[in-house]
């Protein structure tokens, strides 16, 4: 019985390590997905701002650009400042 108890203990340790590695991997994946979301918002903001500026250089930002700025500010509040 001593050998089986030892093997079970080792298996439990291995399972705990695997679960921790899974949690760490999920955290990295979540951070990557959040960063990609911010990158998409930045690209949309840039494209909208550029189009507005080309069409009407004297006009203030559009409602869509204002909404994107607000979305980016919300992202920064949740994830920290953007590295621009």
Secondary structure, 3 states (H helix, E strand, C coil): CHHHHHHHHHHHHHHHHHHHHHHHHHHHHHHHHHHHHHHHHHHHHHHHHHHHHHHCCCCCCCHHHHHHHHHHHHHHHHHCCCCC
